[in-house]
Amino acid sequence: MSNNYDFIVVGAGIVGLATAYKLQLKFPEKAIAILEKETEVGSHQTGRNSGVIHSGIYYKPGSYKAINSKKGGLQLIEFAKENNVKHDICGKIIVATKKEELSILETIFNRGIQNETEGICFLSSDEIKEKEPFIEGLKAIWVPTAGIIDYVGICKAFINNIEKINSESKLITSCEVKNINSSEKRTTLKTSKGNFKANQVIFCAGLHSDRKAKKDNLKLDMKIVGFRGDYFELKPEVKYKINNLVYPVPDPKFPFLGVHFTRMVDGSIECGPNAVFTFKREGYKRTSFSFQDTFEALAFKGTWKLFGKHWRKGIDEYKRAFSKRLFIKELQKMMPSITENDVQPARSGVRAQAIDYDGNMVDDFKIIKHKNNIHIINAPSPAATACLAIADEIVNGVP
């Protein structure tokens, strides 16, 4: 097997595979290698998120997030239909449960109008009950364009399409990139499966995006810090308490959307996630620990500045991470009838969050071209929804 390719994409998460797919559409005759260090695609953020198709209502008008969430969401739904990937545009409600949240709800609604989020409207307390009988709220926003989808299924469909277009293109798993040697015309990657060469490499490394950039001698003004999110799920006998998607009003100081209820494509109902600093970038247990990951995060000044700004919030999140009672108390703000006996532990995920030197969470997508390579440094939610639009941005810059 020759390890020379026209393009290499590092990382078989949803952004990497969407990029490879769009590259293959633009250059059907060119061979693409997708290198993935795990044995399966979508093993980390892609397969461990809420599985939601976001509408773009929350995001700052004019931002990459706002533009690409809408453009990408429409493309994603069309692709899912064409490739028989499980999805459902079921809509969601964003619920204000106390008076202090009403002004934030108004701000979100106004952003939705500016972002041209279709069909949004306010719901009264009674109208909330019509959609979700067990949810209590003062006022809500109905977002009909939100939905649910099988993101790992989308990843597999991308691979099938790539291989149909060009049989020379390959997904190569269990292939970790160890070193990068870049020139203006060609890049050599030293991997656990030998050396690979390409005219251009696109790095979509998610939780390790900053490390891959550093190996490519790129100087960054930010670092990736992991935040673990734990989920519970409703037991089968109480799944009737949620019909679709129910979100709280988010804290505007954070890019996280709060603990919410999500009907998944398999019919289960998840509750979560919280958001706590994790001591391991790919650590999915409360006790997961990596010396390297912890040292890197805590040696970075921006991490401590972030903690200093938001220590109260951080402590609250940690308490919930280790207390089922407190987790349920958060859910009871929207569903007073839910009890500890109604839920059971489910999966967890880790979100890659870029933090700058001043302790600010980098809120938007960040893509950097370096020599002949492209690095996707920051691709937070709604990157899964926006994957095809992000891929368009990347591929449009490829001559």
N, C-alpha and C positions, 0 to 999 in steps of 0.2 A: 504493500500500500504506500503510495506517495503521500508525504506530509506537506506538500506544497499546494497552497490554495490561493484563489484570488482574494477571498475575504475570510477572516476568522471572526466569529463572535464568541466572546468569553462569557459564559453564564447562560444556562438554559432555564432561567426564570421567564416570566411572561414578557418582560420588556426585551430581553435578549432574543427570544424566539420571534416576537412580533417584528423586531428589527431584521432578523435573518429572513423572515418571510417577505417583508417589503423589499429588501435587497434583491431577493431572488426574482420577485416580480419585475423589478426594474432592469435586472441583468440576468435574464434567464439562462444565458450561455455560460455564465461564470460559476465556478465551484466555490461553495461555502462550507466551512467546517464550523460546527458549534461545539465548543469544548465545555464540558460540565463535570465538576469534580465529584458530584454524587452519582449514584447508580440510576436515579430517576430524575425526570424533569420536574420543575416546580416544587422542590423539596422544602424550600424555606418560606420566604415571605409570600410567594405566589399561592402555595398550597395551604397556608396557615392564616390567611386573612379572613374577613367576614364573608367573602363571596358575594359582595354587593356591587351592583352596577350603579355608580354614583351619577347624580343628575347635574352636578356642577353648581348647585345652589349656594354653597357655603363660601366660595372662593372669591378673593379680591378681584373685582372686574378688571380685565385686561391682563391678568397674570397668566403664566403658562398653564397653571392648574385650571383656571376657569375656561380658557380657550380649548385646551386639549381634552378636558373632561367631557365637554359636550361633543366635540368633533370625534373624539375617540370612542365615546359611548355609542354613537350612531353607527360607526363602522363595526364595532364589536358585536352589536346586536345583529347586524346584517351578516357578518361572518358566521355567527353562531347558527343563524337560520340556514345558511347555505351548507353548513357542515354538520348539521344535526347535533349540536352541542346543547346540553340541557340548560335552559334559562327560562326566566319568567319576569316580565315587566309588571310587577305586582303593585308598585307604588309604596310610599312610606309616609309616616307622619312624624313630625318633629314637635315634641310636646313641651309646653311650658307648664310647670307644676306650681310655681310661685310667682308673685307679682314682680319680683326683681328680674325675672327672666323675660318679661313681656317686651321690654325695650330691645333686648338682644334678639328676640324672635322677630321683631319689626326690622331690625338691621339685616337679618338673614333673608327675610322676604324681599327687602329692597335690593339686596345683592342678586337674588334670584331674578328679579325683574330686569336688572341691568345685564345679567348674564343670559337673558332670554330663555330662562328655564320654563319650558312649556307647561301650561295647565295648573300652575301653583295657585293655591287659594288658602284663605284662613278657614279654620274649623272652630266652631264653638264647642263648649263642653259636651253638649248633647250630640253634636256631629262627630266628635271624637268617639263617643260611645257607639255610634252607628257603624263605624269602621272597626273599632277595637273595643268590644263590650267590657273588657276587664281593665281598661286603661282610664285613669283619672287625670284630668288636666284642666287648666283654666282656658287655654287656647292652644291651637296647633296650626302647623302648616301642612297641607296635603301636597305631596310631591308625586304626581302620577307617573313620571318618567323614570323613577328609580326601580331597580329590580335585583334579581339574584341570578347567579350563573356559576357554572362549573369551570373555574379558571384552569385547573389542571387539564380538563378536557379540551379547553381552548388551546393549551400548549401542545397537546398531542395532535390536534388538528393542524396547527401551524407546521409541525414536522412532516406530517403526511403530505401537505401541499407543497412544501419545499422539495421533498424527494420526488414527487410527481413531476415537478417542473424540470428538475435536473438530477439525474441519478448519481452524478458525481458528488453531489452535496451530501454531507454526513453529519449526524449527531454522534459525538464520541463521548461516552460517559466514563466515569472513574478516571477522569483526566484533569489533574490539577495543575494550574500554571504556577511554576516556581520562580522563573526569572523572565525578564523582558529585555530584549536588545533591539532598540529602534533606530532606524535611520530615516532619512527623508523619503526613501523609495520603498523600503521593505522592512518588515518586522519579523524577528525570530523569537519564538516562545519556547522556553525550556519547560517541559511538562513531565508529569509522572509517567507519560507514555511516549517519551522521546521528544525530539525537536519538531516544531511546526513552523512553517514560514508562510507569510501572506503579504500581499501588496498593502493591505490595510486591515487593522484589527480594531474591533469595536468592543469595548469592555463594559459589560452590564453585570457587574459583580455584586450588586446589592449590598449585603452586610460587610463585604470586603472591598468595596469600591475605592476607598481611600488608600488601602494597602496596595492594590494593583496600580493605582496612580503613582504612588511613591516608588514602586518597583520600576515604573516607566520614567523616573526622574522628574516627576511633575510636583511642583511645590504648591501645596494647598493652604488656604486660610481657614480650614475647617477640619473637623474629624468626625467620623461615624461613631456614634454611641448607641448601644442597643437598649431598647425598652421592651421588656417582655409584657405580653398581654395574656391573661388567663381567661378561659371561658368555662362557664357551666352550661348545661343544657336542661331544658324542661324534660321531666320524666314523661314517658309515652302517655300516661293517663291524664296529664294536664296540658298536653300540647294544644288542646282546644282554646286555651286562654289567649293565644296569639294567632292572628290571621296572616300577617305579613311582616312588615318592618316597622319598628317603633324606636325612635331615637329621642334622647333628651335634648334640651337646649345646651350646646357645648359651651365650655368656658372659653371666651374669646382670646385669652392669653396663651392658649395651647393649641397645637395642630391636631390634637386627638378629639374624637367626636363623642366621647363619653360612653358609659356602659349602656348597651342597647339590646333590644330583642331582634333576632334575625331568623326568619324562616329560610332554611337552607334548601338547596335543590333536591335533597333526598327526603325532605319532609320534616327533618328534625328542627327543633327551635333552640338556637343558641342564645346565651345571655352573656354579654361581655363586649369587649375585653377591658380590663383595667390597664394601667400603663405604669410599670415600675422599672427603674434602672436595673439592668441585668449584668451580672458578673461574668457572663459568657455570651459572645455574640450569637452563637447558635445553641444557646442553653434554654431548653424547653421545660425544665423542672425548676421549682422554687429554690432548690439547693444546687443548681448547676453553677460550676465555677471554672474559670480559666485564668491562670496567673497572668498570661500575656495580655488577654483582653482587659482584665481588671487594671493591670498596671498602666496600659496605654490610655485607658479612659480617665483614670484618676491622676495621671501625670500631666494631663492636658488642662491648662488653666480655665478654658471655657467650660469644662464640666463643673468645676467648683463654683464658677460664677453663676452657672445655671442653678445649681443646688442652693446657692446663697439667695437667689431671687425667689425661688419657689419651694423653699424647704417645708413649709406647712403642707402644701399640696402633695409633695413627695411623701411625707410621713403618712398622710391620709391614704394615699394609694398603697403604701406598704402594709398598713394595717389591714386593708381590704384583701391584699394578696394572701395573708395568712389567717384571715377570719371569714369563714363562710357567712357568719351572722352579719358582719358589716357589709359584705358584698350584697347580701339579700336586702339589707336596709337601703342600699342605694337603688336597687330595682324597685323596692316598695314605694319610692317616690312617684313612680308612674303606675305601678300595679300594686295597690295596697294589699290585695288578697294573696299575693305570693308568699310562700313560707319556705323555710329551709328544707322541708320534706319534699317540696315540689321540684327540686333541682338535683342534678348529680354532676360531678366534675367531668369536664370534657377536655379538649385539647388546649394547647397554648401556641403562641407565635412570638417572634421577636421582630420588632420594627427597626429598620435602619434609619436613624435620625442624625442628620448632619447638624453639628453645633459649631458656631464660629468662636473666635477668641474672646469675644465679649459675653459669651454665655447665652447667645440668642439661638433659638432653633431656626435653622434655615428652612423657610416655609415653602419655597418654590422649587421646581425642577432645576437641576444644574447640569449642563452638558459642556464639556471642555474638549476642544481639539488640540492635540499635542503631536507635533511632527506629522506623521501620517496616520496617527491613531485617534480614536474618539473615545472619551471616557464619560460614561453616565455616572456622575458623582453622587447626585442626590435625586432619588425618584420616590418620594413619599406618596402616601395615598393622596389622590386617586390614580396612582400610576397604573394599576391593573386595568381600571376602566379606560384610561387614556392611552394604553399601550400602543395601539395602532397609529394614533396621532403623534405620539412621541417618536415612533418609528419613522413616520413621514418626515418629521423635523430632521432626524439624523440622516436619513437616506437622501433627502434633498441636498444635503451638503456633500454628498459623495459624487464626484465627477464621473 
